[in-house]
Amino acid sequence: MMPETLAHPTPYTVSAALLAREEMRAACTARDFTAIFLLIRKYDHVGQDRIAASVEGFSQPRISRIVTGKAQVEDLDVIERIADGLRIPGAMLGLAARMWEIAPDTARPRGRDPLRVPVHLRDAIGVPTDAPPVDPRHDEVTDTINRLLATVETPTDDSDAPIVLPPCELKKRILSAWSSGRPREGAPVLVLVAGFAGSGKTEFARFISEITGWTLVDKDTLSRPLTESLLLALDADPNDRHTATYQDKVRPLEYRCLFDAVFDNIQLGISTVVTAPFLQEVVSESWLRRLKSRCGTRGVEIAVVWMRCDVDSMRDYLETRDAARDSWKLSYWDEYVASVNLDQRPACTHFVVDNGRHAKTNLADQARQLASRVRDAS
């Protein structure tokens, strides 16, 4: 006898009546997804399975953990996926207008119209000089890209530190991918975005991924659930990121998984942006040489970005994101700060992005605004 086949839950869209309720608006403003999912159940009579079926990458158990308060939604990309899946207007969640709000009947284009490329970039990608005028938003995006790419620093000593992709070449590749809408053009690029906790790594990595179409691999997104479970299995604090238990037994596995995922992409010729602290890795010339050797055999170019940030700005960011994994740092701030070397830099040619409170450009705000303009101009 054949087993009965269960119908796959049909996707769900939040009703207009629920979106109009004051309590729903308040929950969205606070990004309180526990309350949002409970309100969906109460007023739209929709179960967790249908909510999960509507949001990319979600499962019913994950919805259950959020509803019961055992899991939180903190990452911007997850919030965006929930907004898109459930059709919650971007403004209600503090996001830019979503593409389905701007053009409800069309999917988001995968590339940009080359005839709308800024004039000063047309020769580089072969666009006729008499092509129609560029949408002014494209020039604005290009100007913002130039500001956010900040400055370039190179090693000042006489050591034979490994030299990776020249920073000027990375800037050219990013602008070309943005202008042409062809993220897989040319040799694949591996961009490492490194820095201390709260320095703005995730925002900058998302900024690059947004404008280029290159794949984003975030260590926390990739490994955090497994890291927390492994620490619990070791009778340790799931939010531990500073003891020998984490540093010796868990961290090496995190980075191994991270680079396994990265190399799956670049072996297929897909440029990839990877973000993690990399505090031990980028100061090790031997590690950088091994990475360069491994990438070189596959024709992959490497670029390293270091996020520079002052201590007060890092603390402000950690307090704002209010993530459990930062609890030890915030509780023992003086002890943590004593372990932070603000003069640390990668032992190779690298970008430095200034994300401190006195920086000329507010990275987080600029990156969010840029992402919005990219979506509008695409």
C-alpha positions in Angstrom: 0.0 0.0 0.0 1.4 3.4 -1.0 1.8 5.9 1.8 -0.5 8.9 1.6 1.1 12.0 0.0 0.8 15.1 2.1 -0.1 18.3 0.2 2.7 20.9 0.3 1.5 24.0 2.3 0.5 26.8 0.0 2.4 30.1 0.3 0.7 32.8 2.3 0.5 36.6 2.1 -0.3 38.7 5.2 -3.8 40.2 4.8 -4.4 43.9 4.3 -6.7 43.8 7.4 -3.9 42.5 9.6 -1.3 44.9 8.2 -3.7 47.8 9.2 -4.0 46.7 12.8 -2.1 48.9 15.3 -0.6 45.9 17.1 0.8 44.5 13.9 2.3 47.8 13.0 3.9 48.1 16.4 5.3 44.6 16.2 6.8 45.3 12.7 8.3 48.6 13.9 10.0 46.7 16.8 10.9 43.8 14.4 9.3 41.5 17.0 8.8 38.4 14.9 7.5 36.4 17.8 4.5 38.8 18.0 4.2 39.0 14.2 3.8 35.3 13.8 1.4 35.1 16.7 -0.7 37.8 15.2 -0.8 36.0 11.9 -2.1 32.9 13.7 -4.6 34.9 15.7 -6.1 37.0 12.9 -5.3 35.3 9.6 -5.7 31.8 11.1 -2.5 30.7 9.4 -0.3 28.0 10.9 3.5 27.8 11.2 3.8 25.4 8.2 2.3 27.9 5.8 4.4 30.7 7.2 7.5 28.6 6.7 6.5 27.6 3.2 6.2 31.3 2.3 9.7 32.4 3.5 12.8 31.2 1.6 15.1 29.0 3.7 12.6 28.6 6.6 11.1 25.4 8.1 8.2 24.9 10.6 10.6 24.0 13.5 12.4 27.3 12.9 9.1 29.3 13.0 8.3 27.4 16.2 11.6 28.4 17.9 10.9 32.0 17.0 7.3 31.9 18.3 8.4 30.3 21.6 11.2 32.8 22.1 14.0 30.2 21.6 15.4 32.0 18.5 15.6 35.6 17.4 15.6 37.2 14.0 18.6 39.6 13.9 20.2 39.4 10.5 19.1 41.9 7.9 19.0 39.3 5.0 16.6 37.1 7.1 14.3 40.1 7.8 14.3 40.9 4.1 13.4 37.3 3.2 10.5 37.4 5.7 9.3 40.7 4.3 9.4 39.4 0.7 7.9 36.0 1.6 5.0 37.3 3.6 4.6 40.5 1.6 5.1 42.8 4.5 5.8 46.3 3.1 9.4 47.3 3.6 8.6 50.6 5.4 6.8 48.7 8.2 10.0 46.8 9.0 12.4 49.7 8.5 13.5 48.5 5.1 13.6 50.1 1.7 10.6 49.6 -0.6 10.7 46.0 -1.8 10.9 45.2 -5.5 7.4 43.6 -5.4 6.1 46.9 -4.1 7.7 48.9 -6.9 6.8 46.5 -9.7 4.3 43.9 -8.4 4.0 42.0 -11.7 7.7 41.6 -12.5 10.5 39.6 -11.0 13.6 41.5 -10.0 16.0 41.7 -13.0 19.2 39.9 -12.7 21.3 42.5 -14.5 21.3 46.2 -15.5 20.6 47.6 -18.9 24.0 48.4 -20.3 22.6 51.4 -22.1 22.1 53.0 -18.7 25.7 52.7 -17.7 27.4 56.0 -16.5 29.1 57.7 -19.4 32.6 57.6 -17.8 32.4 53.8 -17.6 31.0 53.0 -21.0 34.3 52.6 -22.9 35.4 50.0 -20.4 32.5 47.7 -21.1 32.0 48.6 -24.8 28.8 50.6 -24.6 28.4 53.1 -27.5 29.1 56.7 -26.5 25.9 57.8 -28.2 23.8 55.5 -26.1 20.8 57.1 -24.3 21.5 59.2 -21.2 22.2 57.3 -18.0 19.6 57.3 -15.3 20.9 59.8 -12.7 20.5 57.2 -10.0 23.3 55.2 -11.6 25.8 58.1 -11.3 24.7 58.5 -7.7 25.3 54.8 -7.0 28.7 55.0 -8.6 29.7 58.0 -6.6 28.6 56.2 -3.4 30.6 53.2 -4.4 33.7 55.3 -4.8 33.2 56.9 -1.4 32.6 53.6 0.4 35.6 51.9 -1.2 37.6 54.3 1.0 41.5 54.2 1.1 44.2 51.7 0.3 47.0 50.7 2.6 50.0 48.5 1.8 52.6 47.0 4.1 55.3 49.5 5.0 58.0 47.2 6.1 60.5 45.3 4.0 59.0 41.8 4.6 58.0 39.8 1.6 54.4 39.8 2.6 52.2 38.1 0.0 50.6 40.6 -2.4 47.1 39.7 -3.4 44.8 41.4 -6.0 45.8 45.1 -6.2 43.2 47.2 -4.5 42.8 49.4 -7.6 41.9 46.3 -9.5 39.2 45.3 -7.0 37.6 48.7 -7.3 37.6 48.3 -11.1 36.0 44.9 -10.8 33.3 46.0 -8.4 32.4 49.0 -10.6 32.4 46.9 -13.7 30.1 44.3 -12.1 27.7 47.0 -11.0 27.7 48.8 -14.3 27.4 45.9 -16.6 25.2 43.6 -14.5 27.6 40.7 -15.3 28.8 39.3 -12.0 30.5 36.3 -13.5 32.6 38.2 -16.0 36.3 37.7 -15.8 38.3 35.6 -13.4 36.4 34.9 -10.1 37.3 37.1 -7.1 37.4 36.1 -3.5 36.9 39.1 -1.2 37.7 38.6 2.5 36.0 41.2 4.7 37.7 41.1 8.1 37.7 43.1 11.4 36.8 43.1 15.1 33.3 42.5 16.3 31.1 45.5 15.8 33.4 47.0 13.1 30.8 46.8 10.3 32.0 43.7 8.4 28.5 42.5 7.6 27.2 45.8 6.3 30.2 46.3 4.0 30.1 42.7 2.7 26.4 43.0 1.9 27.2 46.3 0.2 29.7 44.6 -2.1 27.4 41.6 -2.7 24.4 43.8 -3.4 26.0 45.9 -6.1 28.0 43.2 -7.8 25.8 40.1 -7.6 28.7 38.1 -6.1 27.7 35.4 -3.6 27.8 36.4 0.1 29.0 33.9 2.7 28.7 35.1 6.3 30.3 32.9 9.0 27.6 33.7 11.6 24.8 32.9 9.2 26.5 29.7 8.0 27.7 28.2 11.3 26.1 29.9 14.3 23.3 27.3 15.0 25.9 24.4 14.8 28.4 26.4 16.9 25.9 26.9 19.7 24.8 23.3 19.6 28.4 22.1 19.7 29.3 24.3 22.6 26.2 23.0 24.5 27.4 19.4 23.8 30.7 20.4 25.3 29.0 21.7 28.4 30.0 25.2 27.5 28.1 28.5 27.2 26.5 28.6 23.7 27.5 32.2 23.4 31.1 31.6 24.3 33.5 33.2 21.8 36.5 33.8 24.0 37.5 30.7 26.1 39.9 27.9 25.1 36.9 25.6 24.6 35.7 27.8 21.7 39.1 28.9 20.4 40.6 25.4 20.3 37.7 23.0 19.7 35.0 25.0 17.8 36.6 27.9 16.0 38.8 25.7 13.7 35.6 23.8 12.6 33.8 27.0 11.9 36.5 28.3 9.6 36.8 24.9 7.9 33.1 24.9 7.1 33.3 28.5 6.0 36.0 27.8 3.5 34.5 24.6 2.3 31.4 26.6 1.3 33.5 29.4 -0.2 35.5 27.0 -2.4 32.3 25.2 -3.6 31.4 28.6 -5.1 34.7 29.7 -6.6 35.4 26.2 -8.1 32.3 27.0 -10.2 33.7 30.4 -11.2 31.4 32.3 -8.9 33.0 35.4 -7.3 32.4 35.3 -3.5 32.4 37.8 -0.6 33.1 36.1 2.7 32.9 37.9 6.0 34.3 36.8 9.4 36.7 38.3 11.9 39.7 36.5 10.4 41.7 38.0 13.3 44.2 35.1 13.4 44.2 34.4 9.6 45.0 37.7 7.9 48.0 38.5 10.1 49.6 35.1 9.3 51.8 35.3 6.2 51.9 31.5 6.0 48.1 31.3 6.0 47.8 33.9 3.4 50.3 32.1 1.2 48.4 28.9 1.5 45.2 30.6 0.5 46.9 32.4 -2.4 48.3 29.1 -3.6 45.0 27.3 -3.3 43.2 30.1 -5.2 45.9 30.5 -7.7 45.5 26.9 -9.0 41.9 27.8 -9.8 42.6 31.2 -11.4 40.9 33.0 -8.4 42.0 36.5 -7.5 42.0 37.5 -3.8 41.2 40.8 -2.2 41.3 41.6 1.5 39.2 44.4 3.2 40.0 45.4 6.8 37.3 47.3 8.7 38.8 50.0 10.9 36.7 51.2 13.8 37.2 52.9 17.1 36.4 51.2 20.4 33.4 53.4 21.3 31.8 52.9 17.9 32.2 49.1 18.1 30.5 49.1 21.5 27.7 51.3 20.2 27.2 48.8 17.4 27.3 45.7 19.7 24.8 47.3 22.0 22.5 48.2 19.1 22.4 44.7 17.6 21.9 43.2 21.1 23.1 39.7 20.0 23.6 37.0 22.6 27.0 36.1 21.3 28.2 39.6 22.3 27.0 39.3 26.0 30.5 38.5 27.4 32.2 41.3 25.5 29.7 43.9 26.8 29.6 42.5 30.3 33.4 42.5 30.6 34.2 45.4 28.2 37.4 46.5 29.7 38.8 43.0 29.7 37.7 42.5 26.1 39.1 45.9 24.9 42.5 44.9 26.4 42.6 42.1 23.9 41.8 44.4 20.9 44.8 45.7 19.0 43.4 48.7 17.0 46.7 48.9 15.0 46.3 45.3 13.7 46.3 45.1 9.9 46.4 42.2 7.4 49.9 41.1 6.4 49.2 41.7 2.7 48.0 44.4 0.4 44.5 45.4 1.5 41.7 47.9 1.6 41.0 49.8 4.8 37.5 51.0 5.3 37.1 53.6 8.1 33.8 52.9 9.9 34.4 54.9 13.1 32.2 57.6 14.5 34.4 60.3 13.0 34.6 58.7 9.6 33.6 60.9 6.7 31.1 58.3 5.6 28.7 56.5 7.9 29.1 53.0 6.4 25.9 51.4 7.8 23.6 54.3 6.6 25.4 54.7 3.3 25.3 50.9 2.6 21.6 50.7 3.3 20.8 53.7 1.2 23.0 52.4 -1.6 21.3 49.0 -1.5 17.9 50.8 -1.9 19.2 52.9 -4.8 20.6 49.7 -6.5 17.2 48.0 -6.2 15.5 51.0 -7.6 17.9 51.4 -10.5 18.1 47.8 -11.4 
